[in-house]
Amino acid sequence: MDDRSQSGRAPGCCSLRLGLALLLHFCNVSMMSQRACLSLTMVAMVNGTGPQELPNASTPEPLDDPRNPVYNWSPRTQGIVLSSSTYGMLLSQVPVGYLSGIYPVKNMVGSALLLSSLLSLLVPLAAGVGASAVIACRVAQGLSQGTVLVAQHTVWTKWAPLSERGRLTSLSLSGLMLGPSLALCVTGLICQALGWPMVFYVFGAGGCALSLCWFLLFHDDPKGHPCISPGEKELIASSLVEQVGSAGKSVPIRAVLKSLPVWAISLGCFAFSWTNHVMFLYLPTFISSKLHVNVRENGLLSALPHLFCWLLGILAGHVSDGFLSRKMLSVLAVRKLFTALGLLLPAVFVVSLLYLGPSFQGTVTCLTLASATLGFCVAGIVINPLDIAPRYYGFLKGVTVLIGMTGGLISSTLAGIVLDQAPEAAWATIFFLMAAVNVSSLLFYLVFAAADVQAWAQEKKLTRL
C-alpha cells in the first residue's frame, strides 16, 4: 500500500516502518522477558528459611516437588546473580555501538537475540551446577542482550523520518518495558503450575521463534526491502537526504569525551538505569517483604508498574512529536521536559513509600507510579543522542548506555549488599540514595543538555580524530 503520510502525521497503519517498529517491539519484549523473569523465579528458587551459608546448597522444597528445586543462596549471592547480566551488557555497549555503524544490523540483532534465547534454555541446568554457573550464563546473556539493545538504535537512522522519530522509537523501545510486565504476570502462574524451570524454557523458545522472524522480515536499508511501497521509500529517502551515516568514517572520540551534552545524556542514563535496575530486579523482593503475598500475586503486582511504564513510554513519544510538529516547544525544551518528568517523579514516589505505613493500596500506587513515570525518559535522554549526533548515533548510544549500565550495576549490587547487612533499614537507604542520584543527574542535564547537531558530528569535522 502506498504510504502518503506527511510530515507531522503518524505513520500509516500499513506502513512498513510501523511494522518494523512493532517487530522490534516484540523482540525487545522477548529479550526483557528473559531478563526479568529471574527476579521473580528467584523467590521460588531460594530457600528463605534454611541456613544461607553455602553458595549453592540444594534443600528439599517444603512439598518436595522435583519441578521446583530450591537453593540456599544468601542475599549477597542473589544480588550478584540478579545483577550478573548487567556485567555482560557493560562489556558490549561501546564495541557494539561502533560496529553497528559498519556491519549489518540485521545480522547483529538477529544473532544476539537467538543466542540470548538459547542461553535462557540453559539457566535451569546451570542452577543445578551452582550459582557460579548461573552467573556465567547470565553474563553471556548480558553480552547478547546488550548487542540487541544498542544495535537496534541504528535502525532508525535509515528508517525513521525526522518527524516520526519519537513515535517509532518509543513504540520499539516500549517493548523493553512491556517485557518485564509480561514476564512477571506469566512467571508467577508458570511457577505455581509447572515449576520455575519451565519459565526459562517458555521465554527461551519464544525468543528463538522471534529471532527467525527477524531474519526473514527485516532489511537494513529501506531501498532493498522487497515489500516497501514506492511512496514510503520516497518519503523516508527525502526526509533523510541530508543525513550521512558513519560507516567507514573515523569517530571523533576526543571530541565526544569533551562534549558536555554527551555527559549530560550519560549522567541522565546513569540515573535512569540506577532507578530502573532497582525497581526491575528488587520489586518482587520488596513486595514479598512488605506485603507478604504469594508468588502468583507477587508476579501480578510486580507486573503492574512495568505495564504502566509501557503505556507512558508510548504516550511520551506521541506527545513529544505532537509538541514538535505543532511548534509548541523547541526540541531542547521537549527533551528537558520529559527527562525531568522521568527522573524527578520516580524519586518523589519512592521516597513517599517510606512514609506510607502499612497501607496496601498506597504502597501499590507509589510503586506503580515510581516505575511507570520512568517511561517519560523515552522522549528525553533516550532519544537525545539522535538529535546531537545522528551520524554517530550507534556509537553514541553505546557510550551513553555503557555509563547508564554502570549505574544499574552499582545500584543492583549495592542493594543486595545493603539488604544482606541491614535488612530492617535497607529500603530507606536504597530509596533515598536512588532519589539523590536522580535529582543530581537531572540538575546536570538541565544545565548542559543540547538538542542541535554538535560541531564534531557535522561533515566538516570528519577528518578529526
N, C-alpha and C positions, 0 to 999 in steps of 0.2 A: 504494500500500500504506500502511496506517495505521501511522504511526511511534509506538511506545509506549515509546521509550527514557525512562528515568527519570534523575533527577539522579545523576551519578556513574558512569553507564554510557556505554559507547561509542555513538556514533550508529549507528543501524541500517544494515545494508549496503545497503538500498534507499532510505534517506532522501535527500531532495533536497539537503539541506545537505552531505551527504557527496559527492554528485555534483558540487555546486558547488565543493567543495574540490579535487576531482580535476580539474575543468575549469581552475581557477586554477593548479593544479599543472602541467598541461601547457602553459598559457600562459607560465608562468614558465620552464619547460624550453625552450620555443621562444625566448623573449627572451634567456635567458642563453646559449643555443647560438649565437645570432647575435653575441653579445658576446665569447664565449670563443674562438671558432674563430680569431680573428685572432692570438692568442698563439702558436698552432702554425703557422698558414699563414705567419706572419712568418718562420719558419725556412726555408720553401720560397721565399718571395718575395725574400729578401735574399741577395745575393752575399757570402758570408763571406770570400772570398779576394781579391776585387777591391779597388781603391782606393775608400775611403769618403769622398770629398770632396764630391761633388755631391749634393744632397738627393734627386734622382730620376733619376739617370742609369741607363738600362737597358743591360744587357750580355747577350750570348748565354749561355744556360744551357749547362753542360758537354755535354749531349746535344742542344742546340739544339732543344728541344721547345717549339713555339709555345703549347702548353697551359699552360706554366709560365714566364711572363715573370719576369725577375729584375731587381731594382733595387739600386743601390748606396746604401743608406741607412745612415748612421752609427748607432752605438748610441744616441747622443743623439736623433737623429731617430726611431729606432724607439721609444724611450721616450715621446716626445711623441705619436706615432701611437697607441701602446698605451693611453696614459692620456687621449687626447682625448675619448673618450665620457664620461669622468668629469666633464669640464668642462660638458658639456650636462646631465648629471644634477644637478650642483650648482645650475644655474640654475632647475631645475624644482621642486625639493623643497618649499620653503615656499609658493609660489603654488599648486601642485597640492594640497598638504595643506589649504590654506584652501578652495580651490574644490571639493574633493571632499566637503565638508560642505554644499555649496549645490547643485551641479549633479549630474545622474545619473551614477553611477559606470559604468554600462553603456556610455554613450557615450564617456566619458573613456578607459577601459581598452581598449575595442574599437578606437577610432580610433587610439590611440597604438601599439598592437600592430601594426595594419595599416601605419602609417607607418614604424615600425622595420623591418618586413619588406620594404617597398618600397625602403628605403634600403640594406638588405643586398644587394638585387639590383644596386644601382648601384656597390658597392665596387670590383669588378674594373675597371669603366670609369674610375672615379676614380683608381685606381692608375696607369692608363696616362697620365693627365693629369699627375699629380705627387703628391708626398707631401702638399702643402697641400690638394689636393682630397680625399684620403682623410681628412685631419684634419677638414675641413669636414663631410664626410659622416658621420663618426663623432660629431662634436659634435651634429649634428642627431639622430642615432640616440640619443645620450645623453639629449637632451631628451624624446624619446618614451618611452624605456625608464624614465627617471625618473618619468614620469607613471604608467606601469603599476605601478612599484614602490611608489609612495606611495598612489595612489588605491585600490588593491586592499585596503588595510588597513581602509578604511571599510566594506567589505562585511560584516565580522564584527560591526560594531556593531548590525546588523539581523538577521543570520543565525545567529550563534553563541550558543547558551545558555551561561550563565555556567560551567557545569560541563564544557563541551566546548571552551573557548577554546584550551587548549593543544593538543588533538588536531587540531582543524580548522585552526588557524593553522600548526602545524608541518607538517601534510600539504600545505597550499597553498604555504607558503614553501619547503618542501624541494625544490620544483622549481627554485629558484634554485641549489641545489647539484647536483641531477641534471643540469641543463642543461650545465654545463661538462664533466662526466664523459662524457655522451653526445657532446658536440661533439668532445672530444679523441679519443675512441675512433674516431669516424667520420671525423674530419678527416684523420688520417694515412692511412687507407685510400683516401679520395677523392683526396687529393693525389697518391698514387702511381698510382692507376688512371686518373683523369680530369683531373688538374691542379687546382691550388689555386683558380682562379676558380669551379669547379663547387661548391666548398664553400659559397660565399655564395649561389649560385643555389638550392641544395637547402634551406638553412635559411631563406632568404627566402620561397620558395614554401610551405614548411611553416607559417611564421608567418601568411601570408595566409590559408591554409585555416583555421587556428585562430581567427583574428580573426572570420571569418564564422560559425564555430560559436558564438563568444561572443555575437555579436549575436542569434543565433537562440535560444539556450538560457538566457541569464541575464536575471533581472529584479532591479531594485534592492530591492524590498520583497517579503518572503515572502507578504504579503497579496494581491499582484497576480499571483503566479505561477500559471498555469493548471494546472500538474501537481502542485502540492503537496497532500498529503493533509490532511484536517481535523485529524487528530491531531498531525501535525508542526507545522502552523500554530499550533495551540493551545499546544503545548509551547514553541515559540520565543517566542510573544507573552507567555505567563505568566512566562517566565524574564527577559524584558527589559522588563517592565511599568514598572519604576521608572527605566529608562534613557532619558534625553531627549537627542535629537540637538542639534547646534549650528546647524542651518540657520536663518538669519535672526537669529542671536544674535551679539553682539559678543564677539570673542575677547579675554580679559584679557591682552593681550600683556605689559604691565608685570609682572604677577604671574608669568607664565610665565618671563620672563627673570630674575626674582629667586628662582625656585624651585630650591633645592639638589638635590632629587630629579630635576628635569629635567636639570640639569647633570651629575648622576651618570650618568644614562642616556646623555646626549650624549657624555660622555667615554668611556664604555664602547663606544658605537657608533664613536667615533673610533678606538679601539684595534682593534676588530673589523674595521673597513674597512681600516685600515692593514695588518694582517696578511693579510686576505683578498685585497687587491689585489696585494700582492707575490706571494703564492702563486698567485693566479689568473692573473696576467699573466706572471710570470717563472719559473714552474715548468718549462715546456718549455726555456727558455734554460739554467736551472741543470742540468737533466738532460742536455741536449746537451753542455754544457761539462765536466761531471764524469763522466758515464757513457759518453759518445761512442757513442750509439746512433743508428740511422737514424730518419727521420721517422715511420714507422709504429710502431716500438717506442716512440719518444718519446711519441706520442699515447696509446698504451695505458698507459704508466707514468704519464703526467700525469693520465690519467683516474681512476686508482685512488684517489687521495686524495679527489677530489670524490665518488666513488661511496660511500665510507665516510662522508663528511660527510653525504650524503643520508640514509643509514641511521641515523646517530646523531641527526640532526635530528628525524626521525620518532619515534625511540625516546625522545628527550628530552621531546617533547610528551606522549606516553602516560605516561611515568614521572612527570612533574611533575603531571599531572592525577590520577594514582593517589595520590601523596603528599597532595594536597589533598582528594580525595574520602574518603580514609581518615583524614583529620585527623592525619596523622603529622607534618607540618610546616606552619608558617604560610605564607601567600603570600609574605611578605617573605623568609623563610628559603629557600624554593624558588627565588625569583629570584636571591638571592645565591649559592646553591649552584651553580646551573647557569651563572651568569655567571663564577664563579670557575673552574669546570672549563673553560669555553670560552675564557678568556683566559690562564690560567696554564699549562695543559698545552701549547698551541702554543708558548709561549715556551720551555718546557723542551726540547721536541723540536727546535726549530730551532737552539738553542744546542748540543744534542747532535750535530747534523750536523757541526759544526766539529771534533769530536774523534774521529770515526769512522775516519778514514783512507780508504783506497780500497775499503772494503767495499761491495760492490754491494747485498747483502741488507740491511745495516744502513742504508745511505742510503735505499733504497726504503721501508723500515719507518718511519724517522723522518719522511720526507717525507709519507708516508701519514697517520701519526698527527698530525703538525703541522696538516695541513689538516682532517682528519676531526674532531678534537676541537673545532674552531670551531663545529661543529653544536650543541654544548650551549647556545650562546648563544640559540638559538631559544626555549628555555623560560626565558630570563633577560631580558637587556636588550631583546631584540627585541619581546617582548610586554608588558614592564613599563609602557609608556605607557598601555595599555588599563586597567591597574589604577589608575593615579593620576588619569586624566582621560578617562573614556570618552566624555563629551560633546564633547570637543575632540580626539578620537583622531587624526583625519586631519591636523589642523594640527600636533599634537604630533609625529606621525611625520615630517612634513615638516621640522620644526626639527631633530629628533634625527638624522634621516638626512642632512640637509644638513651638520651638523657631522661626522657619520661619514664622508661622502663627501669632506670636506676632508682627512681623514686619508688616505683612499685616493688622492686626487690628489697629496698631498705625497709619500707613500711611493713610488708608481709613478714619478713624475717624478724623485725623488731617486735611486731605484735605477738608472734609466737614466743619470743623470749620473755616479754612482759607478762603474758598470760601464765607462763611457767613459773615465774619468780614471785609475782604478786597478783594472784587471781582475783582478790577482793577489790583492789583499786585499779585493776588493769584497764578497764574500759574507759575510765575517766582520763587516764594517761594517754591512751590511744586516741580518743576523740579530741582532746584539747590540742594534742600535737598535730593532728590532722587539720584542725581549724587554723592553727598558726602557720602551717606550711601553705595552705590555700590563700590566706589573706596576704602574706608577704609576697608570694609569687604573683598574685593578682596586681598588687601595687606596682611591682616592677614592670609587668606587662602594660599597664595603663600608661606608664610614663614613656616607655621606649618602643612600643609596638608601631608598626608601619603596615601600609597596605598597597604601596606603589612598588613597581618593579625597581629593585635596587641597582645601583650603577654597575656593580660587579656581575650582575645577571644579564646585562644587556650585551648586544653583539659587539660593541666596541671594546669590551673588556675581555673578550675570549682569549686574547694572547697572553694574558697574565696568568701566572701560576697561583 
